[in-house]
Amino acid sequence: MKKENLKKTIMQLKEEGFFDWQKEIEKNKGEVFLVGGAVRDALLGDKEIKDYDFVVRGIEIEELGKILKSLGRVELVGKSFGVYKFVPAGKKMKIAFDIALPRTEIALATGGYKDFKVRYNHKLKIEDDLGRRDFTINALAWDLKKEKLIDEFGGLEDLENKLIRTVGNAQERFREDYSRMLRGVRFACQLNFQIEKSTRVALQKLIKNINDERGGERVVPYEILGEEILKAFVYNPMEAFDLMDKSGAMRETMPELLKMKGCPQPRNWHSEGDVWTHTRLCLKNLNSEAFRERFGDPIIFDDKIKNQNSEFKSKVRLLNAELVMAVLWHDVGKPVTIMTPEKNGSDRIRFNNHDELGAKMAEEIFRKMKFSAAPDFDFEPERAAWLIRKHHLFDKKRIKEMKAATIEKYFFCERYSGEDLLKLGFIDGLSSIPEDEEEQLASFNLMIGRIEGLKKLGKDRKLPKPLLDGNEIMKILKIRPGKKVGKILEGLREKQLAGKIKNRKEAEKEIGKVGK
C-alpha cells in the first residue's frame, strides 16, 4: 500500500489552500490528524475523495470553534459530540470538513447504532480515538505536521491483504452497533475485499439481531439497513448477493429472495439452472464487458444522469440503484406462481403473471426497507417496481406486433426510464441460456431495431410532438370529451410514428375521415 498516494493527496490540498487553517491550529499548540475513510481511500489510490474527517488535539472545544470561525464558515454539529462542520474561507465545497476533538464512545450494549455515550477530550491520545472505530482499515490517521501514519490496529496490513477486520473483538464490536455487520458487507463489496475469518464468524452468529426491537422500536432502523444494502449491491451486485446469502443477512432482511433457490425453470429456455442461479448470473452480467459495450452510449434519448452522488459517478452511467434492485427482484414472483405438469397438470412449467405479482412484492419490500431515504440515491420504489412489471416486453411475437405508440409509451416516457428497461431486458436475455443454438438476445435486438426506427423520426434527441392534441380534435370534429377522443389521438399518433402522417394538414385530413 503506497503512502505516496496519501502524501500526494495531502500535498494537492495544501497547494490549493484547503489546509491553510492547519497553521493557525498549530500556532495555538494544536495537532491535526486526517482520519478514517479519507486516509483509507487515499492509500488505495482513490483520486476522488469527497469526504474528509479530521481530529484536532490540544485545543478545547470553545477555543477551537473561535479559531475556525476566524478562518471560514463553521457550524457546531453538537456540543456533546465535539464536531464542527468547517469550510475554509474562499473555498467552495460540496461536503464540509468534519473537524472533531478526540473522543471515546461507551456503548450502551443495545446494538443501536446511536446508543453510545460520547466523551470528547482535547487531551485524549489519537490512538484512543482510533480505538473506538469499527474496522481496522477505518482506524488509520495521518499526522499532518509530522507526516506520519498512525496505525495501531494493523489497518495498513489489512488494506494490503484486502481484509475487512473489526478493531478488537468482533462480537463486542458488533454488539455495540448491529448495523456494523451490514457495513462490513458493504465495505467488502465496495473495496472488493474478503471478510476476515473471526469477523465473518461473529457476523454470521449475530446477524439474527439485526431486527431486534426495544420498546417497540427497531434497534437498527430500516433506513440504515436500506442504505447499506443499496450501496453494497450498486458497488458489486454479484458479490453483494453472495455475501448477503452466506452471512445470513439476506435471510434476516430479504427472505423472500431465498425462495428462488431450487425453483425450477424450463430447460429449453433456462439451461443455466433454477431461478436463484439465473438471478445470480444476471447480477454477474451487470459487470460484464458485453453489458458495458452495449450501453456505453445511451440508446434512448436520455442524457440525464440520476440516482447517485459523486461517490458513484464512475458507475452511474451504467448502473443505478433502481436498475440493480429490479434485476435482483425481477423473478421473485416465480416461486409463488409456479405451475408444473406434475403438481398442477399444466403443459409445462409456467409462471403466469409472475412479473405483476413480483413487482407488487418488490415494491412492498422497497418501501419497508425505506430505500427512498438513502441519501446517496434517488430511489423511487414505484419506478423500480415498474421495471419488474414490464420486463417481459421482450417477446419476439409481441415485439413484431407491438404498435409504435406502445413502444413510445414504454421506452420514451418521462416518468420511467426506458434506458433502464432496455438494460433489464438485455441482462435477462443474456443470462437466459437456451438449450439449442437460438440467439439469446434475438428479442432484445429486435426491440432495438424498432426503437432505432422511431428515433429516425426525432429531432434534437426527442421524438416528434403529436400533430394535434385533444382540444384541437374536439374543436375540429365538434365533439365532447370522451373515450372517442382518446382513441382518435392514439390512432393518429400511431400513424404519425409509422411515418404515414407527417404534418398538421395531413393529420386534420385523417381525423376528418372519422367525422364523416
Number of C-alpha atoms within 10 A of each C-alpha: 16 12 16 12 18 23 18 15 20 19 13 12 13 14 10 10 14 19 16 15 18 18 14 15 19 16 9 13 11 17 21 25 27 21 24 23 18 24 29 22 19 22 21 17 18 14 12 13 15 13 15 16 19 23 24 23 24 20 20 16 20 11 11 22 20 11 16 23 16 13 17 14 15 22 15 18 14 9 11 11 18 23 23 23 17 21 22 21 17 11 11 10 13 9 12 19 19 20 26 24 27 26 23 20 17 12 20 14 14 18 25 24 18 15 16 17 12 14 14 20 17 21 14 15 13 24 16 13 20 26 19 17 19 23 27 26 28 25 27 28 27 23 17 17 12 10 12 13 18 19 18 17 21 15 24 23 14 19 21 13 13 18 23 27 26 28 23 16 12 20 19 15 23 26 22 23 23 25 23 23 28 25 20 25 26 27 21 22 24 17 17 15 18 19 21 15 12 14 24 21 14 19 26 15 13 17 22 15 17 24 16 17 15 11 6 7 10 13 22 22 18 19 17 18 22 22 22 22 26 23 23 27 23 25 23 21 25 23 21 24 21 13 20 22 17 13 21 18 23 20 16 16 20 14 13 18 21 16 15 21 14 13 16 19 21 15 16 12 16 18 16 17 20 17 23 20 17 21 27 18 19 26 24 17 20 24 17 12 9 14 16 15 9 13 15 11 11 13 18 19 16 14 11 8 11 15 19 21 12 13 13 17 15 10 14 17 19 21 23 23 25 28 26 23 24 25 26 22 24 29 26 26 26 23 21 16 15 18 18 16 11 10 9 12 10 11 10 13 18 18 17 14 13 22 25 18 18 23 27 18 16 28 21 15 17 21 16 14 21 20 26 19 17 19 13 17 20 17 24 18 22 18 17 27 26 20 29 32 22 17 23 17 18 23 15 15 9 13 18 12 8 14 17 19 20 13 18 18 13 18 20 22 11 10 8 17 21 22 20 21 24 22 25 25 25 27 24 26 20 18 23 22 21 17 13 11 7 10 12 18 19 15 21 22 15 15 23 15 12 16 18 12 14 21 20 13 16 14 10 7 13 15 16 16 11 16 18 17 13 14 13 12 21 15 10 13 16 11 13 12 12 10 9 12 18 14 11 16 18 15 15 23 22 19 17 22 23 16 11 13 19 15 12 12 11 14 20 18 11 16 18 13 9 9 10 6
